[in-house]
Amino acid sequence: MALLEVTDLQTHFRTPKGINRAVQGVSFSVDAGETLAIVGESGCGKSVTSMSIMRLLPSGAAKSAGRVTLDGRDLLGLSEAEMQAVRGNEIGMIFQEPMTSLNPVLTVGAQVSETIALHQNISRAELARRALEMLDLVGIPDAPRRMNEYPHQLSGGMRQRVMIALALACKPRILIADEPTTALDVTIQAQILELLRDIQREHGTAIILITHDLGVVAESTNRVAVMYAGRKIEEAATDTLLANPRHPYTRGLLAAVPRLGRAERGRLAEIPGLVPDLRKPLDGCSFANRCPAATEFCRQYAPALELKAPGHVAACHLAEPHGGRA
């Protein structure tokens, strides 16, 4: 049994202009010690998927259905008190923007200590010791001094390290990292990714890495799930997907990655068109209006996720199936 299994997850938002179907029937799993990437452009449903797993969406405006099981226990069926015991303790999350996720009026040490105190009944002295230990773990220099500083006094890279310390404070079995290297320079990006790999090797932590950066995916993950317009449209082992993508959207994402040594010096490749409005019913393939190979059949009938090669599924009528459905 997978450590975490998401089955037919659906999350809809009520808006003044209708129901926004942000996540539509997404399924995936992640094992202990594995890194799964969820990739796609902005607005495809990646972050909503992660927030749905953590049950951090506003209950009045958002509704989730399906199953999210952790060791066979359905998280969507837990009470709020039970879910609070899961957040941070069994599943940690690195949020997308550390400057807005950290509390600006509390010191770094106080915030890490508070996270530990929510789940563990230990003394104040032990809390301070554990908080200092976590800051050391994530590579913050001069950690005793940084304990007493506020988020605005830290660089972007150090704030991101504090976010990782908060997510790992109670040694969760699963870490969800939502765009953990966004807005960081390439040197700091590499350091953050290496830190996550070191933590995974040491503790066997499962990681769900949410990103739009396929360069990050190539060097940091075991499997990749590609999302588009709220749906999973392709999934395979990382090496397989990067070498032989089956969905035209995935091929478009890969073609848009800047590469050194290209003979041509023109504009980067782009995917023309716009993502469909998820408040409106959609017939056919959600990518048909942007796909250069789309047929009338594609526009009328939505493709199911099918096995296109061993361990490789895609939702595309034009990719030859290997046999069977996902």
C-alpha positions in Angstrom: 0.0 0.0 0.0 1.2 3.5 -0.9 2.0 5.8 2.0 -0.3 8.5 0.5 -3.0 7.7 -2.1 -5.2 10.4 -3.8 -8.2 8.9 -5.6 -10.5 10.9 -7.9 -9.9 14.1 -6.0 -12.3 16.9 -7.0 -12.2 20.5 -5.6 -14.7 23.1 -6.7 -15.0 26.7 -5.7 -18.2 28.7 -5.6 -17.7 32.1 -7.4 -20.1 34.9 -8.4 -19.8 33.7 -12.0 -20.4 30.0 -11.3 -18.6 26.9 -10.0 -14.9 26.8 -10.7 -13.9 23.1 -11.2 -10.3 23.7 -10.1 -9.4 20.0 -9.6 -11.3 17.3 -11.6 -10.8 13.7 -10.8 -7.0 13.7 -10.0 -5.4 10.5 -8.7 -1.9 9.6 -7.8 0.1 7.9 -5.0 3.5 8.4 -3.3 5.6 5.9 -1.4 7.9 6.4 1.5 11.2 7.8 0.4 9.9 8.7 -3.1 9.7 12.1 -4.7 6.7 12.8 -7.0 6.6 16.0 -9.0 3.3 17.6 -10.0 4.0 20.0 -12.8 2.0 22.4 -15.0 1.6 26.1 -15.8 0.0 28.5 -13.3 -3.7 27.9 -12.8 -3.6 24.2 -13.7 -4.6 23.1 -10.2 -1.3 22.0 -8.7 -1.5 24.2 -5.5 -5.2 23.6 -5.1 -4.5 19.9 -5.1 -1.9 20.2 -2.3 -4.2 22.5 -0.3 -7.0 20.0 -0.7 -4.8 17.2 0.7 -4.0 19.4 3.7 -7.6 20.6 4.0 -6.5 24.2 4.1 -9.1 25.6 1.7 -11.9 27.9 3.0 -14.8 25.6 3.9 -17.5 28.0 2.8 -16.2 28.6 -0.7 -14.5 25.3 -1.6 -15.7 21.7 -1.5 -13.5 18.6 -2.0 -14.6 15.1 -2.8 -12.9 11.8 -3.5 -10.4 10.0 -1.2 -7.1 11.1 0.2 -5.7 8.2 2.3 -2.6 8.2 4.6 -1.8 4.6 5.5 -5.3 3.7 4.6 -7.0 6.5 6.7 -9.1 8.9 4.7 -8.1 12.4 5.5 -11.2 14.0 3.9 -13.3 12.1 6.5 -11.5 13.3 9.6 -12.8 15.9 12.0 -11.0 19.3 12.0 -9.4 18.4 15.4 -8.1 15.1 13.9 -6.8 16.8 10.8 -4.9 19.3 13.0 -3.0 16.4 14.5 -2.0 15.3 10.9 -0.9 18.7 9.6 2.7 19.4 10.5 3.0 16.1 12.4 2.5 13.5 9.7 2.4 15.8 6.6 4.5 18.9 6.5 4.1 21.7 3.9 6.5 24.3 2.5 4.3 27.1 1.3 5.0 29.0 -1.9 5.9 32.4 -0.6 7.9 32.5 2.7 7.6 36.2 3.3 3.8 36.0 3.4 3.7 32.6 5.1 5.9 33.5 8.1 4.5 35.6 10.9 6.3 39.0 10.6 5.8 39.9 14.4 7.3 36.6 15.8 10.9 35.7 15.9 12.1 32.7 13.8 12.8 30.7 16.9 9.3 31.4 18.3 7.7 30.2 15.1 9.6 26.9 15.0 9.0 26.4 18.7 5.3 27.0 18.3 5.0 24.4 15.6 6.7 21.8 17.8 4.6 22.7 20.8 1.3 22.1 18.8 2.1 18.4 18.6 4.5 17.6 21.4 4.2 18.3 25.2 7.8 19.2 26.1 9.4 21.9 28.3 10.2 25.4 27.1 13.9 24.7 27.3 13.5 21.5 25.2 11.4 23.5 22.7 14.2 26.0 22.3 16.8 23.3 21.9 14.7 21.5 19.3 14.1 24.8 17.4 17.8 25.5 17.3 18.4 21.9 16.1 16.0 22.4 13.2 17.6 25.6 12.1 21.0 23.9 12.2 19.5 21.0 10.2 18.4 23.3 7.4 21.8 25.0 7.2 21.1 28.4 8.6 24.4 30.0 9.6 24.8 31.4 13.1 21.5 29.7 14.2 21.6 30.9 17.8 21.6 34.5 16.6 19.0 33.9 13.9 16.6 32.4 16.5 16.0 35.9 17.8 15.6 37.6 14.4 12.4 38.3 12.5 11.6 37.2 9.0 12.3 40.6 7.4 15.9 40.4 8.7 16.6 37.3 6.7 17.5 36.8 3.0 15.1 35.1 0.7 17.1 31.9 0.8 17.2 31.9 4.6 13.5 32.5 4.9 12.9 29.5 2.6 15.2 27.4 4.9 13.1 28.6 7.9 9.9 27.4 6.0 11.6 24.0 5.6 12.5 23.9 9.3 8.8 24.6 10.1 7.6 21.9 7.8 10.1 19.3 9.2 9.9 20.4 12.9 7.9 17.3 13.9 9.6 14.9 11.4 6.6 14.2 9.2 6.6 11.2 6.9 5.4 13.3 3.9 6.6 16.7 2.8 4.6 18.8 0.3 6.9 21.5 -1.3 4.9 24.1 -3.2 7.3 25.9 -5.6 10.1 25.8 -2.9 12.6 27.5 -5.2 10.4 30.3 -6.7 12.1 33.8 -6.7 15.4 32.4 -5.5 18.6 32.7 -7.6 20.0 29.6 -9.2 22.7 29.1 -6.6 20.2 29.2 -3.7 17.8 27.0 -5.7 20.5 24.3 -6.0 21.2 24.5 -2.2 17.5 24.2 -1.3 17.1 21.2 -3.6 20.2 19.5 -2.2 18.9 20.2 1.3 15.6 18.4 0.5 17.5 15.4 -1.0 19.7 15.2 2.1 16.7 15.2 4.4 15.0 12.6 2.3 18.0 10.3 2.4 18.4 10.7 6.1 14.8 10.3 7.2 13.1 8.4 4.3 10.7 11.3 3.9 8.3 11.1 0.9 8.2 14.4 -1.0 5.5 15.9 -3.3 7.2 18.6 -5.3 4.9 21.1 -6.9 6.6 23.1 -9.6 6.5 24.6 -13.1 10.3 24.2 -13.5 11.1 21.1 -15.5 14.8 21.7 -14.8 14.1 21.1 -11.1 12.1 18.0 -12.0 14.9 16.4 -14.0 17.4 16.4 -11.1 15.1 15.9 -8.1 12.3 13.5 -8.7 11.4 9.8 -9.3 8.0 10.3 -11.0 6.2 13.1 -12.7 2.4 13.8 -12.9 1.5 16.6 -15.4 -1.6 18.6 -14.8 -3.6 20.7 -17.2 -7.0 22.5 -16.6 -7.5 20.7 -13.3 -6.8 17.2 -14.6 -3.9 14.9 -14.6 -3.0 14.3 -18.3 0.2 12.3 -18.1 2.3 10.4 -15.5 5.5 8.4 -15.8 8.9 7.8 -14.3 10.9 11.1 -14.6 13.5 9.8 -17.1 10.8 8.2 -19.2 8.6 11.2 -19.4 11.4 13.6 -20.2 12.8 11.4 -22.9 9.5 10.4 -24.5 6.5 12.6 -23.5 3.3 11.2 -24.9 1.0 14.2 -24.4 1.3 17.3 -26.6 1.0 19.6 -23.6 4.0 17.9 -22.0 5.9 18.2 -25.2 5.0 21.9 -25.3 6.3 22.4 -21.7 9.6 20.7 -22.5 10.0 22.7 -25.8 9.6 25.9 -23.8 12.6 25.1 -21.5 15.6 27.4 -22.2 18.7 25.4 -23.2 22.3 26.5 -23.7 23.9 25.8 -27.0 20.8 26.0 -29.2 21.7 26.9 -32.8 18.7 29.2 -33.2 18.7 32.5 -31.2 15.0 33.4 -31.8 12.1 33.5 -29.4 11.5 30.6 -27.0 8.9 28.1 -28.0 5.5 28.8 -26.6 2.1 27.0 -26.3 -0.4 29.2 -28.1 -3.9 29.9 -26.8 -5.4 30.1 -23.3 -6.4 27.6 -20.7 -10.2 26.9 -20.9 -12.5 28.6 -18.4 -13.1 26.0 -15.7 -16.4 27.5 -14.8 -17.9 26.4 -18.1 -18.8 22.8 -19.2 -16.2 21.4 -21.6 -16.8 18.8 -24.3 -13.8 16.9 -25.6 -10.1 17.2 -24.7 -9.3 20.2 -22.5 -6.2 20.9 -24.6 -7.8 20.6 -28.0 -8.0 24.4 -28.5 -4.2 24.7 -28.1 -3.1 21.5 -29.7 -1.7 21.7 -33.2 -2.6 18.1 -33.9 -6.2 18.1 -32.5 -9.0 16.6 -34.6 -12.7 17.0 -34.6 -12.9 13.8 -32.6 -10.6 15.3 -29.9 -12.9 18.4 -29.7 -16.0 16.2 -29.1 -14.7 13.4 -26.9 -12.6 13.7 -23.8 -9.7 11.2 -23.7 -9.3 8.9 -20.7 -6.0 8.2 -19.0 -4.6 5.1 -20.8 -1.5 3.1 -20.6 0.7 4.2 -23.5 3.8 2.3 -22.4 4.8 0.3 -19.3 4.3 2.6 -16.3 3.4 5.5 -18.6 -0.2 6.9 -18.8 -1.5 9.8 -20.8 -4.9 11.2 -21.7 -4.5 11.7 -25.5 -6.4 10.1 -28.4 -3.4 10.5 -30.7 -0.9 8.6 -28.6 -1.0 4.9 -29.3 -2.1 2.9 -26.3 0.0 0.1 -24.9 -3.2 -1.6 -23.7 -5.4 -1.1 -20.7 -6.5 2.0 -18.8 -5.1 3.8 -15.8 
